[in-house]
Structure formats: structure tokens, C-alpha cells
Amino acid sequence: MFVTLMQCMESRFVPCGLGLVAALACAPAWAAIDDWTQWRGPAGTGISAETDWSAEGRAEPLWKREVGLGYSSVVVAGERLYTVGWMESKEEDVVACLNARTGEEIWTHAYPAQRWNKFHGGGTNCTPSLDGSRLLVLNREGRLNCFDAAKGKVLWSKDMVKEFGAQVPTWGFAASPLVLDDMVVINVGTVVAFDKSTGDIKWTSANLGHAYSTPTAADFNGTPCLVVFNGDGVAVLDRASGRTLASHEWKTQYDVNAASPIVDGDRIFVSSGYNHGCGVFRFDGKALTKSWDSKVMRNHMSGCVLIDGHLYGFDEAILKCIDLDGTELWAERGMGKGSLSAAGKRLLIMSGKGELIIADASPERFLELSRAKVVDGGVCWTTPVIANGLIYCRNSLGSLACMDHRGD
């Protein structure tokens, strides 16, 4: 989630919602097509399968609610929405379950947490993951809770720092939980897989460096793997054991590699900010080989989406479309550092000014379909989420707006 981060402040900040890119087969079997159950959606691509929604939404929000300081995005299943925010009054992280259509509170769970204002305002980083009756939440200090999604009761809990010796990075942990089959994968530098029902440990990986990016699930030649983009670089892990199959150095200032890697066949696309850039690696089952690198796309925080062989994302403060060979096809300025997701062949863009912009996902040109101011103040690095025709937008101050884009 995590989103990731303000000029004077922006130049120092990093993550927030880091993402993951998974194969559609890795999505929970129970998830409805219009639900959004984890960071970057149930398929881990940042792309919704929804088609029955309108690019021109209602002018006013269906509802608004203050959910606390931070950058966590939302997950939605049916009538329920879940998110996390930091409440200054009691210095607590608050996990909230809301009615997705009205914003009314169903339950909350609070626990002490520091603000972690490291030149970016502070607050939450990670997005929850929803797996049927369970809600998995990791916070920036390494606390992992598994909740009963219906009632908010803690089923099991882990302290990743005390129990596994995880070292909290500068801006706190930002990788969101990734649920795959019967396990939940947690990236805190060392990647740890737990049994999602009991919390029992399945395996741990080697230490791969500062953890801001959510791993991506992928199959290479029939072998289930995880692609991890941490401070040390990009690594491919065996999903059954956590063993490192291959790795390649990719060092960025402050060890901030925040955007989830994107997998297309045997190709792995990575991108990072601080003027580092992007590149494509190929994995042949034994080694990672760099095909190319460039400064054409510098994802400081929010990552790209891949649609029909074309990548759409924020090159720092410029929205761009590039191909997988690194060729720039178009660039659109004036939005600031934002974030985006997609639904079908349309982009859902949050500008740095708090605007929700719907545009065609076309490599030919940037074509805006609608634009509306939806939140005021703060910064808007949290990825917008569409579920059942409703689009959820959040700023760093904790203003969450539900915009109605249901089809006529």
C-alpha cells in the first residue's frame, strides 16, 4: 500500500501501500468478481474485472468519513469495507469495518502505535488483506493481527520484531499481507509464511533488505514463486519453501524499493524513485538477467498497471505510458505525485490535488473522460479502489470518500 511519498518531504519519503502482482489463479476462490480483497486487488494486478460502471460519476460523494492518518488503502467484500488509520487523540492504530455503501461503522479495533512522522506526515502504511472470514493486518511497527472479519475479534497475532528479529526500516514496514492458498505471506525484510488459520510458521526466507514492497505471486515454468523487491534488489523465491532461487542487486537511495514488481511471462518489471528508474529482468528458472534499465519510469511509491503490453504509472510527478521495452509513448503533466489503478480499459487516477480522474487506458494518447475533486488537503498517494461501481478515494489526513460510478 504503501503509498509512498512530498517534495521537500516527498524527496525524503517512501512507501505506503506497496503492492503485489499475482496471477489470477492465486485469488481467493470465494471472492466475487466485483470485490477488492487485497492490495492491488484479488489478482494482484491493480486491475479490476468490473465493466458495468460509468466513467462519469455522481458529482457529490455518496458518503465521506474520517478514518485516521495514513496511506492504507481499502479492501471490500460485498457490503463491507475495511481500512486502517492512526488516531492522534489516543495514539492508536484503528482497524475499521464499515458499511461499503453508507460508511456506517460496523466494528473497530484499536491498539497503541507510534505516528512515525518521518518527513511525510506519518500514520499507517499497509493495506489489510481479506480472506473469507479472516482479515489480516500488518502495521508499520511489525504487528501482525488476524481478525475475525465479521466481529473484529483477534484470532491470532505475531510481533515480527520480537519473534523474528525483523528490523523496522526508516519509514516503517509498508508491504501488505499476501494470502496464497492456505498461507499468508508477510514481508518484513525476511519473508515469512504463516498458516493463515493457525498462525503456525511454514517457512522463512533469507533477509532481503528493507521491506516496503508487497511481493508478487507468479509461476515460472510451472513452479509457484514469489517475486520480492526489497532494499537489496529483486529476488525470486520458491513459494513452497521460501528458498531464494535467484536475485539481482537493485540499490536505490535510502533502500526504498516500494512498488510491487510486475510479472509478464518470464519478464519482471521493477521501478523505484529517487531518480533511479526502472528495468526488466528475465528469469529462466535459474538466474535473473537484466534486459534493460532506464529512467523513463520512476515509481516513487505507487506502482504501474500493465494492460495489453503497456505500462501506465507515475514517473515521479508525470503520468506516463511506456511499453515493456522502455519506450515512452506519452506523458501527461500537471497531476503531481499521484496513484492509479484500472478497471478494464480505463484508468482510475488520484492526482496530488485530490482529484479523481477517469481516463482511457490507451497507448496512443492520454484521453481524460472525467475529473472531480473528491478530497481536500494532505497528499493523495493512496491507490483508488473500485468495487461494485463505487470508487473509494483517500488522502493522507484520513478523509475517505465514496464516489458513485455505478452504471445507469
URDAPE-V242591 format. One record per helix or strand. SS is the DSSP state (alpha for helix, beta for strand). FROM is the first residue (numbers start at 1). LEN is the number of residues. If there is no record, write none. Layout:
SS_FROM_LEN ; SS_FROM_LEN
This chain:
beta_2_2 ; alpha_7_4 ; beta_16_2 ; alpha_24_3 ; beta_36_1 ; beta_47_2 ; beta_53_1 ; beta_63_4 ; beta_69_2 ; beta_75_3 ; beta_80_8 ; beta_92_8 ; beta_105_8 ; beta_124_1 ; beta_129_3 ; beta_134_5 ; beta_143_6 ; beta_154_6 ; alpha_160_5 ; beta_178_3 ; beta_183_5 ; beta_190_6 ; beta_201_7 ; beta_216_5 ; beta_223_8 ; beta_233_6 ; beta_244_6 ; alpha_253_3 ; beta_262_3 ; beta_267_6 ; beta_277_7 ; beta_288_7 ; beta_305_3 ; beta_310_6 ; beta_318_6 ; beta_328_5 ; beta_339_5 ; beta_346_5 ; beta_355_6 ; beta_368_6 ; beta_385_3 ; beta_390_5 ; beta_399_6 ; beta_406_1
